[in-house]
Amino acid sequence: MPVLITLCLMLISIMGMAQTAYITNHDDNTVSVINVATNTVIDTIIVGKWPIGVSVSSDGTKVYVTNIGDNTVSVINTATNTVSDTISVGMQPIGIAVNPAGSKVYVTNGGDSTVSVINMATNTVSDTIKVGNSPWGVSVSPDGNKVYVANWGDSTVNIINTATNTVSDTISVGMHPIGIAINPLEVRYILPIGVIMQ
């Protein structure tokens, strides 16, 4: 009997881990929830005004949505598919990224050229970082030590040091950069025997 109970609990746990996708619907202020196994919309969540960016926490329990129309971030509880909190950030928030540790959220505010740092434990803005002109895309390095921000307005990428929440470098790129992503396979690991793997 204990084995049967354990198997049932494992099955329930696996069923509860069905993958879902979250889509921001800008003009009707909602987020569509899609079951990726069946490619069907299983829920629709009302969020803030004109949602754009979306990012999921590493443990899958929260979804963060930027609402450019009311300068907020909606926090969605994935267990209930409801908005559990709303956080005020900078002007015209666009891009958003959760760090791998599940402790911080980084939001690009295109209207005031800043990045808001959200403390996930309290759902409050813990810091505001001045970056380039009209930032859009944002991505966090796999080790969580750096945040990369694409600045549409001045065609640059800022690199933020997450230990100090300051811009440590600026890179000139092509005109009006928007999206940005970091390839996790580019991280090199040093093994105890001194072998470097890529």
C-alpha positions as CSV (number, residue, x, y, z in Angstrom):
1,M,0.0,0.0,0.0
2,P,2.7,2.6,0.8
3,V,4.3,1.9,-2.6
4,L,0.9,2.4,-4.3
5,I,0.4,5.7,-2.5
6,T,3.9,6.9,-3.4
7,L,3.2,6.0,-7.1
8,C,-0.1,7.9,-7.0
9,L,1.6,11.0,-5.5
10,M,4.3,10.9,-8.1
11,L,1.7,10.6,-10.9
12,I,-0.2,13.6,-9.5
13,S,3.1,15.6,-9.3
14,I,4.0,14.8,-12.9
15,M,0.5,15.7,-14.1
16,G,0.8,19.0,-12.2
17,M,4.0,19.8,-14.1
18,A,2.4,20.0,-17.5
19,Q,4.2,22.7,-19.5
20,T,2.4,25.9,-20.2
21,A,3.2,29.0,-22.3
22,Y,2.2,32.5,-21.3
23,I,1.3,35.0,-24.0
24,T,0.7,38.7,-23.4
25,N,-2.2,40.1,-25.4
26,H,-1.4,43.8,-25.6
27,D,-4.8,45.2,-26.8
28,D,-7.1,43.4,-24.4
29,N,-5.0,43.5,-21.3
30,T,-4.8,39.8,-20.8
31,V,-2.4,36.9,-20.7
32,S,-3.3,33.6,-22.5
33,V,-2.2,30.4,-20.9
34,I,-1.5,27.6,-23.4
35,N,-1.0,23.9,-22.6
36,V,1.9,23.1,-24.9
37,A,1.0,19.4,-24.9
38,T,-2.4,20.0,-26.5
39,N,-1.7,23.5,-28.1
40,T,-4.9,24.8,-26.5
41,V,-5.7,27.9,-24.5
42,I,-6.6,26.7,-21.0
43,D,-7.0,30.0,-19.3
44,T,-7.1,33.8,-19.8
45,I,-5.8,36.1,-17.1
46,I,-6.7,39.8,-16.8
47,V,-3.5,41.9,-16.0
48,G,-2.5,45.6,-16.2
49,K,-2.9,48.0,-19.1
50,W,-1.1,47.0,-22.4
51,P,1.0,44.0,-21.3
52,I,4.2,43.4,-23.3
53,G,7.0,41.5,-21.6
54,V,6.7,38.2,-19.8
55,S,9.1,36.0,-17.8
56,V,8.6,32.9,-15.7
57,S,10.4,32.2,-12.4
58,S,12.9,29.3,-12.4
59,D,10.6,27.2,-10.1
60,G,7.6,27.9,-12.4
61,T,5.4,29.2,-9.6
62,K,5.2,32.8,-10.7
63,V,4.9,34.7,-14.0
64,Y,5.9,38.4,-14.3
65,V,4.3,40.7,-16.9
66,T,5.2,44.2,-17.8
67,N,2.3,46.6,-18.4
68,I,3.5,49.5,-20.5
69,G,0.2,51.4,-20.1
70,D,0.1,51.8,-16.4
71,N,3.8,51.4,-15.4
72,T,3.3,48.2,-13.5
73,V,4.4,44.6,-13.3
74,S,1.7,42.0,-12.7
75,V,2.7,38.9,-10.7
76,I,0.7,35.8,-11.7
77,N,0.4,32.8,-9.3
78,T,0.7,29.8,-11.7
79,A,-1.1,27.4,-9.3
80,T,-4.3,29.5,-9.6
81,N,-3.6,31.6,-12.8
82,T,-4.6,34.7,-10.9
83,V,-2.7,38.0,-10.3
84,S,-1.4,37.8,-6.8
85,D,0.4,41.2,-6.8
86,T,1.0,44.4,-8.8
87,I,4.3,46.2,-8.6
88,S,4.8,49.9,-9.6
89,V,8.0,50.3,-11.7
90,G,9.5,53.0,-14.0
91,M,7.9,54.6,-17.0
92,Q,6.7,52.4,-19.8
93,P,8.1,49.0,-18.7
94,I,8.8,46.7,-21.7
95,G,11.4,43.9,-21.2
96,I,11.6,41.6,-18.2
97,A,13.8,38.8,-17.0
98,V,14.0,36.7,-13.8
99,N,17.4,35.7,-12.6
100,P,18.3,32.0,-12.4
101,A,18.3,32.0,-8.6
102,G,14.7,33.1,-8.5
103,S,15.5,36.1,-6.3
104,K,15.4,39.2,-8.6
105,V,13.5,40.4,-11.6
106,Y,14.9,43.0,-14.0
107,V,12.6,45.3,-15.8
108,T,13.5,47.7,-18.6
109,N,11.7,51.0,-18.5
110,G,11.7,52.6,-22.0
111,G,10.1,55.8,-20.9
112,D,12.7,56.9,-18.3
113,S,15.8,54.9,-19.5
114,T,16.1,52.8,-16.3
115,V,16.0,49.2,-15.1
116,S,13.9,48.4,-12.1
117,V,15.2,45.6,-9.8
118,I,12.4,43.7,-8.1
119,N,13.0,41.7,-4.9
120,M,11.0,38.5,-5.5
121,A,10.7,37.8,-1.8
122,T,8.9,41.1,-1.1
123,N,7.6,42.0,-4.6
124,T,9.1,45.5,-4.2
125,V,11.5,47.5,-6.2
126,S,14.9,47.3,-4.4
127,D,16.9,49.4,-6.8
128,T,16.7,51.5,-10.0
129,I,19.6,51.6,-12.4
130,K,20.2,54.3,-15.0
131,V,21.0,52.7,-18.4
132,G,21.1,53.8,-22.1
133,N,18.3,55.6,-24.0
134,S,15.0,53.7,-24.3
135,P,15.9,50.2,-23.1
136,W,13.9,47.3,-24.4
137,G,15.3,43.8,-24.2
138,V,16.9,42.3,-21.1
139,S,18.6,39.0,-20.3
140,V,20.4,37.6,-17.3
141,S,23.6,35.6,-17.6
142,P,23.3,31.9,-16.4
143,D,25.4,32.6,-13.4
144,G,23.3,35.6,-12.5
145,N,26.3,37.9,-12.2
146,K,25.4,40.1,-15.3
147,V,22.4,41.6,-16.9
148,Y,22.4,42.6,-20.5
149,V,20.2,45.5,-21.7
150,A,19.4,46.4,-25.3
151,N,19.0,50.2,-25.6
152,W,16.8,51.0,-28.6
153,G,17.4,54.7,-28.5
154,D,21.2,54.9,-28.7
155,S,22.0,51.5,-30.3
156,T,24.0,50.1,-27.4
157,V,24.0,47.2,-25.0
158,N,24.6,47.9,-21.3
159,I,26.1,45.2,-19.0
160,I,25.0,45.5,-15.4
161,N,27.0,44.1,-12.6
162,T,24.4,42.5,-10.3
163,A,26.6,42.6,-7.2
164,T,26.7,46.4,-7.4
165,N,23.6,47.2,-9.6
166,T,25.8,49.5,-11.7
167,V,26.6,49.5,-15.5
168,S,30.0,48.0,-15.9
169,D,30.3,48.2,-19.7
170,T,28.6,49.6,-22.8
171,I,28.8,48.0,-26.2
172,S,27.8,49.7,-29.5
173,V,25.7,47.5,-31.7
174,G,23.4,48.0,-34.8
175,M,20.6,50.4,-35.1
176,H,17.7,50.2,-32.6
177,P,18.4,46.9,-30.8
178,I,15.3,45.3,-29.2
179,G,15.7,41.6,-28.4
180,I,18.5,40.0,-26.5
181,A,19.3,36.4,-25.4
182,I,22.3,34.7,-23.8
183,N,23.4,31.3,-25.0
184,P,23.9,29.2,-21.8
185,L,26.2,26.8,-23.6
186,E,28.8,29.5,-23.9
187,V,29.5,29.3,-20.2
188,R,32.8,27.4,-19.5
189,Y,33.1,25.1,-16.5
190,I,36.5,24.5,-14.9
191,L,36.7,21.0,-13.4
192,P,38.8,20.1,-10.4
193,I,41.3,18.3,-12.7
194,G,41.8,21.5,-14.7
195,V,40.0,20.4,-17.8
196,I,37.9,23.2,-19.5
197,M,34.6,22.1,-21.1
198,Q,32.4,24.1,-23.4
